[in-house]
Amino acid sequence: MARVVIAHTPLAPDQLLFRSMHGNEGLSELFEFEVDLLSPNTSVDMKALLGKPLTLEIVTIDGTPRYLNGQITRFTMIGREESSSRYVVYRALVQPWLWYLTRTSDCKIFQNKSVVDILDEVLGEYGFAFEKRLSASYRQRDYSVQYQETDFEFVSRMMEHEGIYYYFKHEKNQHTLVLADDMGGHDTLPGYPRIGYLATDRVGGTGREVIDQWEVTEEIRPGTFVVDDFDFKKPKADLLNTRSQPRDNDHGRYEMYEWLGGYSDAGQGEHYARIRLEEAQAKAEIDTGHSNVRGMAPGYRFNMQNAPRDEDNKEYLIVAVTYNLREGGYATGSPDGLYSFNFGVQPTSFPFRAPRVTRMPTTHGPQTATVVGPPGEDIWIDKYGRVKVQFRWDRYGQRNEDSSCWVRVSSAWAGSNFGAVNHPRVGQEVVVDFIAGCPDRPIIIGRVYNADQMPPLELPAKATVSGFISRTIKGDGELANHFVIDDDPSNESIKLHAQKDLGVSVENNEKHTVEGTRETWIERADTYTGNTSLDETVNGPHTLTVNKGGPQKITVNGGDQFIKVDGGNQQVDVIGNQTIHVTGKRTDTVDKGEERIIGVSLKEDIAGPQTTTVVGLYTENTKGKKVTVDGNEDYLVKGAQKVHANTSLSATTDGPMNLESTKADITIKSPTKIILNAPNVEDTSKKKITFTDWGIAFKGFNMGLTALNVNLNGAAITANGRTVSVAVQNMGFNAYSITGSINKFDMYSASGAMGLYSTTQTLFQTANKATTIEMSQVKVNPRGITVYL
């Protein structure tokens, strides 16, 4: 008798004979076939068969074979077929190679990959055949985590989320995993493009392959699906997306809402809203049936004919098949075989979506990780302050900048350009939690110390100390900025240390109150800039000491400086030089008195006029005084001026010299004599000149007296010279003696009369305007006038 089902195994054909098979196969399901095999061998090496392929070759009515292939994942010896049978029954559990993914679990990070890239990577590691019949394009995922789940759970939930499903294409020696996302990924059922319906009671022995049972089920499903999410890079973006396509029934408009849709922009949201609605409506119409079509297989399409309802005559996609195969016995008189197929289909007019039966794994509480970055970097962050971490469970990370995605860091205070900033550094242990427990959404919520990252204070000895202590980048452990509070009652303090620069900015007012002593130590320089004013009040002494020979400089730009010593004295001690430069006017006001003691010299350079006003007596005491006046010098003395020189007094000029009294006499007095030393002495006053003294002497080579009246009065008048000329209108010599040590005496008078007279007699008289008197001709007594040659 010809066999309809033949089993192909690694053993010889007669070692394992097909007896029966019961199994299920469906879209996005791992098929499972229980195959009973007969063997004359009671000692089949069952371990050797595990993991080996088993193929069932099923001969269709027209003689064309179809195949069911899978991997033997369990092999059981059941026992003798019958007590008298020579065969032992073995039962093989046959499953797809994809089932092997349920045997492995992992924790692994995938970065910057699409779901297709991830499927290629995971499925490709197993070395079995798979085929992608995908029409959609899939976004690149920044970060996807396989967390505490099998490979099968991981790829299943990824595909379910994206709307990808799978089925298997069976061949004689292998089966191929086929990935699809729409009806274009399905072929027509080989050999059966159309299958007709024929009721069970009419099939009989027609030998035809038909559908003999048909059930149609309509179900109320949601008509709208809404998804939403949040992207911190676009916090104000509205990512809510709605997909609505209610079915034609009274309650087909119910809405499903899902938060955390797993996307970051509105375009992705449209995709997921559509996928979610298609998933929700995938079972709105469930059609099931029974058939003897031996080629019936999930993942293929066919057109139904002669359906009980005309509207059911359309194209369907086979979504599930239950196989019930039993071969006729191998002994004479055994019953005939049974080949039955229950199936489920859906119209191809709407897409198939696998239900999301594989849940996203959730983290249970926070966990710790280590901050990582490129070699040699102490801080590795992006513009959001995010860091990279190495998770404890990640066996594949290299502890570098590629170990994870950028992870956001929680802050005690975060706002728009304000808040607290404290970046985790490479090597630090951080506490990581996950938003909504999703391993794809880590967030750092804290930091902890460990044996390699110890606290900066010796504990518990300094348990009273708290604060902030940083560390200089690429510096040793001693270089740090810190703000430290010590609550020890015996040493309560707050300490602020800047390793390099310290900047304090106050927009309005700043107030410091120090109840005790304040000390400030500045190693290099101190600069203060006040835009408006600086007021300092010191209730006690104020000492400013500039050491190390450095200068002190006070500059007042565009304003005034006032120094007031109220009720005390001011003392300025300058060990070196003192320079005062005033570009404008300087005024010194001293209410009582001023004393200046200059140890060496005083030099004053005045570019313009100098005015000195002294209300009282002005006294100068100096060992010597020299005044140089480049221009003119004027003295105005409203009272009397007296100049007294103990030794001598000289007045010298390169030009004319004038001595004038505008209202009174000028007296020139000397206890010895007054000397006029000039080539010429001339009186231009045109007034009377009177010389009164006991003795008046005129000496010179030539002497001339010219005036309207010349009076010489004195006890003795002496004129010495070879020639003495007197030319006046009236001239009188009144003296006890006139001595002329000259040869002759020339006289001239404009009136024409002149003479020499003594007190007792006329010595010489003439009416001529000019005359010459020979001195030898004149003789007078001692008390008269005596003229000598």
DAKAKA-V473864 format. One record per helix or strand of 3 or more residues. SS is the DSSP state (2 for helix, 1 for strand). FROM is the first residue (numbers start at 1). TO is the last residue. If there is no record, write none. Layout:
ss: [SS,SS]
from: [FROM,FROM]
to: [TO,TO]
//
This chain:
ss: [1,1,1,2,1,1,1,2,1,2,1,1,2,1,1,2,1,2,1,1,2,1,1,2,1,1,2,1,1,1,1,1,1,2,1,1,1,1,1,1,1,1,1,1,1,1,2]
from: [5,17,32,46,53,65,88,97,105,115,130,140,151,165,175,183,194,200,211,224,232,241,255,266,285,301,310,315,338,367,387,407,429,435,442,465,482,493,689,696,702,723,744,754,762,770,775]
to: [8,26,39,49,59,80,95,103,114,124,133,150,162,170,180,185,197,203,218,228,234,244,259,281,291,305,312,326,347,372,391,409,434,437,448,469,486,497,693,699,720,740,748,757,766,774,777]
//
